[in-house]
Amino acid sequence: MYFGGYDYEQQEMKELHISYVNNRIIYDEQDVRRTSYYLTDDGYNLLLGTLEVESNLKLTIQEMIFNLHLEKQSYDKALDDVKNIFNLMCIKLQKTQADMLRIKRNPLEYSVVEYNERAQDNFNTLEDSKKKFAGYRNKVQSRVQEMEEKHIRIEELSAVDTEKLHDLQEIDKYLARAIDEYQRILSLQLDLQVLYEEELKNVSEMSLVQRFNLHTELYERVLANPFCLERLDIFLRPLFNKAPNKGLNINQFLMLQRVRTMEEDCQEEAIEIFDATAWEEEQRRRVQEKMAKYEASLSVILAHTLAKKEIQLSELIDDLSLEERELLVPTIGIFKEIMVELLWVNVVNIAELRKERSDFILEETNDFRLQNMLLEILDKRADWEALKKLEVYRLPEAKPILLKQTDENTGILKNIRCSDVMLKAVWE
């Protein structure tokens, strides 16, 4: 089918071709030539965007498309697919929450058929999809690990690989969130079951309640015979009866019980607030320690580069003392991220960065940002203020550099192999 539309890349009106169905030639067991028709990606997107597919099949079809894109290494499309899958999971969770609200309002309006459909839909989703998504995540994590190990060799770094690595990392995050959503759906479905049973039980008990007129049955009889007040406890006793909890512990009957005071409640509340504050302080301290490692490593690179105006990474490492080497490579991840960022930027214009910082208010973040940290380091040294540019480029013909560093996660000694790079400082 062809539709008239505006092409924003070419900035003109043109006929746009959209194909929902495609065909291919296949041969059966008798070698008979036949034509097989199948839906394209646009066709699947059309079905998922309309009401032509039952709700319980939308997630299955979306998973099929996601798996195909993952196998074809179309990670940008796979990222869109996993986002749609996560949205479908959120919709299932919201529907379950809406059903619980309906039951709380009036359990008689929520039929047993609806409850069975909701339970079957949720449990089928959990049974079929959770194992698949765990397998998808293992596959994605293995590919991320392969690409990260490949990126250690800086001469093989490219913009396409960087984009694929970013897409794979985002896919891994959404898969983890989807698996967590499965757990929430399961927990909420069990809560729905308990709530529905209790509400139906309460409704059934309402039919057994015997109502009476308090004025005629109590007030008038007491006026007629005041001696009935001596046995009034028999009349009031059912009001204080309460069904015991299911988790009743009889041993607690033999233990001395004491009354909770207002001071104890205030103390417990104060302890909880103190724990929350301490946790926030701990998180802030960890972020500061991590940023300090980035700053120390980058400071070592800047100090030797600005001292000699032009230096190779291999020469820089040879000139370092043991203590400076530990500052340069605090962890594998930090050193790799700094070098990748430097090569990605290639030329850092300090003057433009200072002007941008003065014109805009930068948002505070807990992540490493090369430009911001460079300015912070340069501001602390008055003799470095005249620096205009920092140039970093690879030396493909040079001998690769081999560094040894203990992995912070596994504790295993690993080798960091990267190509040599040239660092050049441009002054006024």
Buried (B, 14 or more C-beta within 10 A) or exposed (E): EEEEEEEEEEEEEEEEEEEBEEEEEEEEEEEEEEEEEEBEBBBBBBBBEEEEBEEEEBBBBBBEBBBBBBEEEBBEBBBBBBBBBBEBBBEBBEBBEEBBEEBEEEBEEBEEEEBEEBBEBBEEBBEEBBEEBEEBBEBBBEBBEEBBEEBBEBBEBEEEEBEBBBBBBBBBBBBBBBBEBBEBBBEBBEEBEEBBEEBBEEEEEEEEEEEEEEEEEBEEEBEEEEEBEEEEEEBEEEEEEEEEEEEEEEEEEEEEEEEEEEEEEEEEEEEEEEEEEEEEEEEEEEEEEBBEBBBBBBBBBBBBBBEBEEBBBBBBBEEBEEEBEBBBBBBBEBBBBBBBBBBEBEEBBBEEBBEEBEEEEEEEEEEBBBBBBBBEBBEEEEEBEEBEBBBBEBBEEBEBBEBEBEEEEEEEEBEBEBBBBBBBBBEE
